[in-house]
Amino acid sequence: MCYDYRSMAARGQIVGCGSGSCVEARDSTVRRVYLVAKRRYAAFVQEQESTTITNLACAECVAHLAEVEFQLLPETDAEVVTEHLSECPDCRLFKEQLDSTRDLLAATPAPELTAEIADVLKESQSELADSSIEPSLERLYRVAAALGVGDADELVQQTLLDAVSEGATLDSGALIDRLTRAAEEMGGHPTESLDQADSDSIAYDPDSETAELFYPEFYEDGPDAGRFVDSPNAWGQAFRLAPEDDVATIELFGVTDSAIDELPEAGMRLITLVDIEGVSLDDAARALRVSKARGAQALNSARIHVRGAIDDYLKTAEA
């Protein structure tokens, strides 16, 4: 409802009239305006609250884990996820297993470079005046390979040339930051389609071509809607990285390698860059030309698949 306050004032309904009837009309109008404003404010608050995460189910908690890790959720939403984890043993165990999966990926031996890039690396190392940057150089080539750029050698050489010409530090972290920025400028990377898709494109779809990827099953309706159909299996002692158990460790690395090969391109590149090579999500997402939020969603799904592959392997190992 809109009020013409000038006309109302002119008629004495708000100011300028001292009669009892006018004062009563004025007070009545003020009360009506106040009540309308109060109702509209209450509706606004309710609308805002509806956009936050409330009454979190396990399915939603699992879907938001990476966003909480990288602080991409509003503080109130992150608190809801954290509170759910503290109260739900299934989700807490699932997150612990994802953390163990990340630890395993971080310990994964560096992937072998292609023969072509290995030859270029060897040639580049022989031309280095400072042998101390050899480890950084090898890591740069691995990161460039994981990015899937058209010419990894050109990207690495240009990165080094720019750093040297500017007198910048040549430590691994700084060089990788520089390399990912250069990769972003090259443009045209196929994973940019992630940001062109709708918001559900990263979510797991049981009817999609990647339906064979591991993902926990949740009840779709009923009183348990959103909860795990089957609680996660406890991994026990079978899952460990110990020097005295090299065979099992090597087998686990083989399991994760195979699982990563099964991932869609975005997930494969992100999990390789972030969890294996230790590149920040900011740098990886920038180089792949996807938003950090989309990158976190794709990385979360990739981790869940690798965790599922490990879980499947351990069931067999413990049988």
Sine and cosine of phi, psi and omega as CSV:
sin_phi,cos_phi,sin_psi,cos_psi,sin_omega,cos_omega
0.00,0.00,0.72,-0.69,0.01,-1.00
-0.95,-0.33,0.56,-0.83,0.00,-1.00
-0.86,-0.51,0.71,-0.71,0.08,-1.00
-1.00,-0.03,1.00,-0.02,-0.13,-0.99
-0.92,0.40,-0.54,0.84,0.02,-1.00
-0.91,0.42,-0.70,0.71,0.01,-1.00
-0.91,0.41,-0.63,0.77,0.00,-1.00
-0.90,0.43,-0.65,0.76,0.02,-1.00
-0.92,0.40,-0.63,0.78,0.00,-1.00
-0.90,0.44,-0.54,0.84,0.00,-1.00
-1.00,0.08,-0.01,1.00,0.02,-1.00
0.99,0.11,0.22,0.98,-0.05,-1.00
-0.99,0.14,-0.26,0.97,0.02,-1.00
-0.86,-0.50,-0.82,0.58,0.02,-1.00
-0.67,-0.74,0.26,-0.97,0.13,-0.99
1.00,0.00,0.06,1.00,0.03,-1.00
-0.75,-0.66,0.81,-0.59,-0.07,-1.00
-0.97,-0.22,0.00,1.00,-0.02,-1.00
-0.94,0.33,0.39,-0.92,-0.01,-1.00
-0.88,0.48,-0.63,0.78,-0.02,-1.00
-0.92,0.39,-0.61,0.79,-0.01,-1.00
-0.94,0.35,-0.65,0.76,0.02,-1.00
-0.89,0.46,-0.67,0.74,0.02,-1.00
-0.90,0.44,-0.66,0.75,0.03,-1.00
-0.91,0.42,-0.65,0.76,0.01,-1.00
-0.89,0.45,-0.74,0.67,-0.01,-1.00
-0.88,0.47,-0.61,0.79,0.02,-1.00
-0.90,0.43,-0.67,0.75,0.01,-1.00
-0.90,0.43,-0.68,0.73,0.01,-1.00
-0.87,0.49,-0.66,0.75,0.01,-1.00
-0.89,0.45,-0.66,0.75,0.00,-1.00
-0.90,0.44,-0.71,0.70,0.02,-1.00
-0.86,0.50,-0.68,0.74,0.00,-1.00
-0.88,0.47,-0.70,0.71,-0.03,-1.00
-0.92,0.40,-0.65,0.76,0.04,-1.00
-0.89,0.46,-0.72,0.70,0.01,-1.00
-0.88,0.47,-0.63,0.78,-0.01,-1.00
-0.90,0.43,-0.68,0.73,0.00,-1.00
-0.91,0.42,-0.67,0.74,-0.01,-1.00
-0.91,0.41,-0.62,0.78,0.02,-1.00
-0.92,0.40,-0.65,0.76,0.03,-1.00
-0.89,0.46,-0.64,0.77,0.03,-1.00
-0.91,0.42,-0.62,0.78,0.02,-1.00
-0.90,0.45,-0.71,0.70,0.01,-1.00
-0.88,0.47,-0.68,0.74,0.01,-1.00
-0.89,0.45,-0.63,0.77,0.02,-1.00
-0.90,0.44,-0.67,0.75,0.01,-1.00
-0.91,0.43,-0.66,0.75,-0.01,-1.00
-0.92,0.40,-0.48,0.88,-0.03,-1.00
-0.94,0.34,-0.30,0.95,0.00,-1.00
-1.00,0.03,-0.13,0.99,0.03,-1.00
-1.00,-0.04,0.28,-0.96,-0.01,-1.00
-0.99,0.16,0.85,-0.52,0.08,-1.00
-0.71,-0.71,0.37,-0.93,0.02,-1.00
0.74,0.67,0.81,0.59,-0.12,-0.99
-0.90,0.43,0.71,-0.70,0.11,-0.99
-0.99,-0.17,0.26,-0.97,-0.02,-1.00
-0.85,0.53,-0.67,0.74,-0.02,-1.00
-0.85,0.52,-0.66,0.75,0.00,-1.00
-0.95,0.32,-0.62,0.78,0.02,-1.00
-0.87,0.50,-0.75,0.66,0.00,-1.00
-0.87,0.49,-0.63,0.77,-0.05,-1.00
-0.93,0.37,-0.40,0.92,-0.09,-1.00
-0.98,-0.20,0.07,1.00,-0.13,-0.99
-0.87,0.50,-0.72,0.70,-0.02,-1.00
-0.93,0.37,-0.57,0.82,0.01,-1.00
-0.91,0.41,-0.56,0.83,0.09,-1.00
-0.93,0.36,-0.70,0.72,0.00,-1.00
-0.83,0.55,-0.68,0.73,-0.07,-1.00
-0.99,-0.10,0.21,0.98,0.08,-1.00
0.83,0.56,0.75,0.66,-0.01,-1.00
-0.98,-0.21,-0.13,0.99,0.02,-1.00
-1.00,-0.09,0.47,-0.88,0.15,-0.99
-0.83,0.55,0.49,-0.87,-0.10,-1.00
-0.83,0.56,-0.66,0.75,-0.02,-1.00
-0.91,0.42,-0.62,0.79,0.02,-1.00
-0.93,0.37,-0.66,0.75,0.03,-1.00
-0.88,0.47,-0.60,0.80,0.02,-1.00
-0.91,0.41,-0.60,0.80,0.03,-1.00
-0.90,0.43,-0.69,0.73,0.02,-1.00
-0.89,0.45,-0.71,0.71,0.00,-1.00
-0.88,0.47,-0.65,0.76,0.02,-1.00
-0.91,0.42,-0.65,0.76,0.03,-1.00
-0.89,0.46,-0.67,0.75,0.01,-1.00
-0.88,0.48,-0.60,0.80,-0.01,-1.00
-0.94,0.33,-0.40,0.92,-0.07,-1.00
-0.98,-0.22,-0.29,0.96,-0.10,-0.99
-0.93,-0.36,0.94,-0.33,-0.01,-1.00
-0.91,0.42,-0.53,0.85,0.01,-1.00
-0.91,0.41,-0.74,0.67,-0.01,-1.00
-0.93,0.37,-0.59,0.81,0.01,-1.00
-0.90,0.43,-0.69,0.73,0.03,-1.00
-0.91,0.42,-0.65,0.76,0.00,-1.00
-0.88,0.48,-0.70,0.71,0.01,-1.00
-0.90,0.43,-0.65,0.76,0.03,-1.00
-0.87,0.49,-0.61,0.79,0.02,-1.00
-0.94,0.33,-0.56,0.83,0.11,-0.99
-0.91,0.42,-0.62,0.78,0.05,-1.00
-0.90,0.44,-0.65,0.76,0.05,-1.00
-0.91,0.42,-0.59,0.81,0.04,-1.00
-0.89,0.45,-0.68,0.73,0.03,-1.00
-0.90,0.45,-0.64,0.77,0.04,-1.00
-0.88,0.47,-0.66,0.75,0.01,-1.00
-0.91,0.42,-0.68,0.74,0.01,-1.00
-0.90,0.44,-0.63,0.78,0.01,-1.00
-0.91,0.42,-0.47,0.88,0.00,-1.00
-1.00,0.01,-0.03,1.00,-0.03,-1.00
-0.89,0.45,0.73,-0.69,0.06,-1.00
-0.84,0.54,0.55,-0.84,-0.01,-1.00
-0.83,0.56,0.75,-0.67,0.01,-1.00
-0.90,0.43,0.54,-0.84,0.01,-1.00
-0.95,0.32,0.65,-0.76,0.07,-1.00
-0.97,0.23,0.39,-0.92,0.09,-1.00
-0.90,0.44,0.38,-0.93,-0.04,-1.00
-0.85,0.53,-0.63,0.78,-0.03,-1.00
-0.90,0.43,-0.74,0.67,-0.02,-1.00
-0.94,0.34,-0.58,0.82,0.03,-1.00
-0.88,0.48,-0.64,0.77,0.02,-1.00
-0.92,0.40,-0.65,0.76,0.01,-1.00
-0.91,0.41,-0.66,0.75,0.03,-1.00
-0.87,0.50,-0.72,0.70,-0.01,-1.00
-0.87,0.49,-0.67,0.74,0.02,-1.00
-0.91,0.41,-0.66,0.75,-0.01,-1.00
-0.91,0.41,-0.65,0.76,0.00,-1.00
-0.90,0.44,-0.58,0.81,-0.01,-1.00
-0.94,0.35,-0.36,0.93,-0.03,-1.00
-0.99,-0.11,-0.05,1.00,-0.04,-1.00
-0.96,0.29,0.72,-0.69,0.09,-1.00
-0.99,0.14,-0.46,0.89,-0.01,-1.00
-0.91,-0.41,0.97,-0.25,-0.05,-1.00
-0.95,0.32,-0.21,0.98,-0.04,-1.00
-0.93,0.36,-0.33,0.95,-0.02,-1.00
-1.00,-0.10,0.12,0.99,0.02,-1.00
-0.84,0.54,-0.72,0.69,0.04,-1.00
-0.86,0.50,-0.63,0.78,0.03,-1.00
-0.90,0.44,-0.63,0.77,-0.02,-1.00
-0.90,0.44,-0.70,0.71,0.01,-1.00
-0.89,0.46,-0.65,0.76,0.01,-1.00
-0.91,0.41,-0.62,0.79,0.05,-1.00
-0.86,0.51,-0.67,0.74,0.01,-1.00
-0.92,0.40,-0.61,0.80,0.02,-1.00
-0.92,0.40,-0.68,0.74,0.01,-1.00
-0.91,0.41,-0.68,0.74,0.02,-1.00
-0.88,0.48,-0.63,0.77,0.04,-1.00
-0.91,0.42,-0.65,0.76,0.00,-1.00
-0.92,0.40,-0.48,0.88,0.03,-1.00
-0.95,0.31,-0.37,0.93,0.03,-1.00
0.95,0.30,0.47,0.88,0.01,-1.00
-0.94,0.34,0.34,-0.94,-0.06,-1.00
-0.90,0.44,-0.66,0.75,-0.02,-1.00
-0.73,-0.68,1.00,-0.04,-0.05,-1.00
-0.89,0.46,-0.62,0.78,-0.03,-1.00
-0.90,0.44,-0.70,0.71,0.01,-1.00
-0.88,0.48,-0.66,0.75,-0.01,-1.00
-0.89,0.45,-0.72,0.70,-0.01,-1.00
-0.91,0.42,-0.73,0.68,-0.04,-1.00
-0.89,0.46,-0.65,0.76,0.01,-1.00
-0.92,0.39,-0.62,0.79,0.03,-1.00
-0.88,0.48,-0.73,0.68,0.00,-1.00
-0.91,0.42,-0.67,0.74,-0.01,-1.00
-0.88,0.48,-0.69,0.72,0.00,-1.00
-0.91,0.42,-0.66,0.75,-0.03,-1.00
-0.90,0.43,-0.71,0.71,-0.01,-1.00
-0.91,0.42,-0.70,0.71,-0.04,-1.00
-0.90,0.43,-0.47,0.88,0.00,-1.00
-1.00,-0.04,-0.07,1.00,-0.03,-1.00
0.94,0.35,0.44,0.90,-0.04,-1.00
-0.99,0.17,0.28,-0.96,0.04,-1.00
-0.91,0.42,0.54,-0.84,-0.03,-1.00
-0.94,-0.34,0.40,0.92,0.06,-1.00
-0.96,0.29,0.36,-0.93,-0.15,-0.99
-0.85,0.53,-0.73,0.69,-0.05,-1.00
-0.88,0.47,-0.69,0.72,-0.01,-1.00
-0.92,0.39,-0.63,0.78,0.00,-1.00
-0.92,0.39,-0.64,0.77,0.01,-1.00
-0.92,0.40,-0.64,0.77,0.07,-1.00
-0.86,0.51,-0.68,0.73,0.01,-1.00
-0.92,0.40,-0.65,0.76,-0.02,-1.00
-0.91,0.42,-0.68,0.74,-0.01,-1.00
-0.92,0.39,-0.55,0.83,0.06,-1.00
-0.92,0.39,-0.64,0.77,0.03,-1.00
-0.91,0.41,-0.63,0.78,0.03,-1.00
-0.89,0.45,-0.61,0.79,0.03,-1.00
-0.89,0.46,-0.66,0.75,-0.03,-1.00
-0.92,0.39,-0.45,0.89,0.02,-1.00
-0.91,0.42,-0.56,0.83,0.09,-1.00
0.91,0.41,0.03,-1.00,0.09,-1.00
0.95,0.30,0.29,0.96,-0.02,-1.00
-0.97,0.26,0.66,-0.75,-0.08,-1.00
-0.87,0.50,-0.44,0.90,-0.05,-1.00
-0.97,0.24,-0.05,1.00,0.05,-1.00
-0.89,0.45,-0.32,0.95,0.01,-1.00
-0.89,0.45,-0.33,0.94,0.05,-1.00
-0.85,0.53,-0.65,0.76,-0.04,-1.00
-0.99,0.16,-0.16,0.99,0.04,-1.00
-1.00,-0.07,-0.24,0.97,-0.03,-1.00
-0.99,0.12,0.19,-0.98,0.04,-1.00
-0.97,0.26,0.18,-0.98,-0.14,-0.99
-0.92,0.40,-0.30,0.95,-0.01,-1.00
-1.00,-0.06,0.02,1.00,-0.12,-0.99
-0.93,0.36,-0.39,0.92,-0.03,-1.00
-1.00,0.01,-0.33,0.94,-0.06,-1.00
-0.93,0.37,0.43,-0.90,0.01,-1.00
-0.94,0.35,0.76,-0.65,0.01,-1.00
-0.84,-0.54,0.92,-0.38,-0.05,-1.00
-0.89,0.45,-0.27,0.96,-0.01,-1.00
-0.98,-0.18,0.08,1.00,-0.05,-1.00
-0.99,0.10,0.08,-1.00,0.01,-1.00
-0.92,0.39,-0.35,0.94,0.00,-1.00
-0.98,-0.18,0.39,0.92,-0.04,-1.00
-0.89,0.45,-0.35,0.94,0.00,-1.00
-0.97,0.23,-0.13,0.99,0.06,-1.00
-0.92,0.38,0.54,-0.84,0.00,-1.00
-0.93,0.36,0.73,-0.68,0.10,-0.99
-0.36,-0.93,0.70,-0.72,-0.05,-1.00
-0.89,0.45,0.47,-0.88,0.01,-1.00
-0.99,-0.13,0.72,-0.70,-0.01,-1.00
-0.84,-0.54,0.51,-0.86,0.09,-1.00
-0.90,0.45,0.69,-0.73,-0.05,-1.00
-1.00,-0.03,-0.41,0.91,0.01,-1.00
-0.49,-0.87,-0.04,-1.00,-0.02,-1.00
1.00,0.09,-0.05,-1.00,-0.05,-1.00
-0.90,0.44,-0.38,0.92,-0.01,-1.00
-0.98,-0.19,0.30,0.95,-0.03,-1.00
-0.80,0.59,0.77,-0.64,0.02,-1.00
1.00,-0.01,-0.16,0.99,0.00,-1.00
-1.00,-0.01,0.35,-0.94,0.05,-1.00
-0.86,0.51,0.71,-0.70,0.13,-0.99
-0.93,0.36,-0.71,0.71,0.07,-1.00
-0.82,-0.58,0.74,-0.67,0.02,-1.00
-0.89,0.46,0.56,-0.83,0.05,-1.00
-0.84,0.54,0.59,-0.81,0.04,-1.00
-0.97,0.24,0.66,-0.75,0.12,-0.99
-0.95,0.31,0.73,-0.68,-0.08,-1.00
-0.99,0.13,-0.41,0.91,0.10,-1.00
0.90,0.43,-0.48,-0.88,-0.09,-1.00
-0.99,0.12,-0.17,0.98,-0.04,-1.00
-0.92,0.39,-0.43,0.91,-0.02,-1.00
-0.99,-0.16,0.97,-0.24,0.07,-1.00
-0.31,-0.95,0.42,-0.91,0.07,-1.00
-0.93,-0.36,0.98,-0.19,-0.06,-1.00
-0.75,-0.66,0.69,-0.72,0.00,-1.00
-0.84,0.54,-0.52,0.86,-0.04,-1.00
-0.98,0.20,-0.04,1.00,-0.02,-1.00
-0.77,-0.63,0.83,0.56,-0.08,-1.00
-0.87,0.49,-0.59,0.80,-0.06,-1.00
-0.88,0.48,-0.76,0.65,0.00,-1.00
-0.90,0.44,-0.62,0.78,0.01,-1.00
-0.90,0.44,-0.72,0.70,0.02,-1.00
-0.88,0.47,-0.64,0.77,0.03,-1.00
-0.89,0.45,-0.65,0.76,0.02,-1.00
-0.90,0.44,-0.66,0.75,0.06,-1.00
-0.88,0.48,-0.63,0.78,0.04,-1.00
-0.90,0.44,-0.62,0.79,0.03,-1.00
-0.89,0.45,-0.72,0.69,-0.02,-1.00
-0.93,0.38,-0.62,0.79,0.04,-1.00
-0.87,0.50,-0.71,0.70,0.00,-1.00
-0.91,0.42,-0.65,0.76,-0.01,-1.00
-0.90,0.43,-0.64,0.77,0.01,-1.00
-0.91,0.42,-0.62,0.79,0.02,-1.00
-0.90,0.45,-0.41,0.91,-0.02,-1.00
-0.99,0.13,-0.18,0.98,-0.10,-1.00
-0.97,0.24,0.43,-0.90,0.18,-0.98
-0.87,0.48,0.32,-0.95,-0.12,-0.99
-0.82,0.57,-0.73,0.68,-0.06,-1.00
-0.87,0.49,-0.73,0.69,0.00,-1.00
-0.90,0.44,-0.65,0.76,-0.01,-1.00
-0.89,0.46,-0.72,0.69,-0.04,-1.00
-0.93,0.36,-0.66,0.75,-0.04,-1.00
-0.92,0.39,-0.69,0.73,-0.03,-1.00
-0.94,0.34,-0.52,0.85,0.06,-1.00
-0.93,0.36,-0.72,0.70,-0.04,-1.00
-0.94,0.35,-0.76,0.65,-0.14,-0.99
-0.99,0.16,-0.77,0.64,-0.14,-0.99
-1.00,0.01,-0.43,0.90,0.00,-1.00
-0.99,-0.16,-0.75,0.66,-0.05,-1.00
-1.00,0.04,-0.21,0.98,0.05,-1.00
0.97,0.25,0.36,0.93,0.07,-1.00
-0.97,0.23,0.63,-0.77,0.01,-1.00
-0.91,0.41,0.44,-0.90,0.04,-1.00
-0.88,0.47,-0.58,0.81,0.03,-1.00
-0.84,0.54,-0.76,0.65,-0.04,-1.00
-0.92,0.39,-0.68,0.73,-0.04,-1.00
-0.90,0.43,-0.72,0.69,-0.01,-1.00
-0.90,0.43,-0.64,0.77,0.00,-1.00
-0.89,0.45,-0.72,0.69,-0.03,-1.00
-0.91,0.41,-0.57,0.82,0.00,-1.00
-1.00,0.09,-0.07,1.00,0.05,-1.00
0.88,0.48,0.72,0.70,0.15,-0.99
-0.82,-0.57,0.39,-0.92,0.05,-1.00
-0.94,0.35,0.40,-0.92,0.00,-1.00
-0.89,0.45,-0.60,0.80,0.00,-1.00
-0.91,0.42,-0.72,0.70,0.03,-1.00
-0.91,0.42,-0.63,0.78,0.04,-1.00
-0.87,0.48,-0.66,0.75,0.01,-1.00
-0.90,0.43,-0.63,0.78,0.02,-1.00
-0.91,0.42,-0.71,0.71,0.00,-1.00
-0.91,0.40,-0.63,0.77,0.02,-1.00
-0.91,0.42,-0.65,0.76,0.01,-1.00
-0.88,0.48,-0.72,0.69,0.01,-1.00
-0.90,0.43,-0.61,0.79,0.01,-1.00
-0.90,0.43,-0.70,0.71,0.03,-1.00
-0.88,0.47,-0.65,0.76,-0.01,-1.00
-0.89,0.45,-0.63,0.78,0.03,-1.00
-0.91,0.42,-0.71,0.70,-0.01,-1.00
-0.90,0.43,-0.65,0.76,0.07,-1.00
-0.86,0.51,-0.63,0.77,0.03,-1.00
-0.91,0.42,-0.61,0.79,0.03,-1.00
-0.92,0.40,-0.64,0.77,0.05,-1.00
-0.90,0.44,-0.69,0.73,0.01,-1.00
-0.87,0.50,-0.68,0.73,0.01,-1.00
-0.89,0.45,-0.64,0.77,0.01,-1.00
-0.91,0.41,-0.68,0.73,-0.05,-1.00
-0.92,0.38,-0.54,0.84,0.07,-1.00
-0.86,0.51,-0.66,0.75,0.01,-1.00
-0.95,0.32,-0.65,0.76,-0.04,-1.00
-0.91,0.41,-0.54,0.84,-0.05,-1.00
-1.00,0.01,-0.17,0.99,-0.07,-1.00
-0.94,0.35,0.00,0.00,0.00,0.00
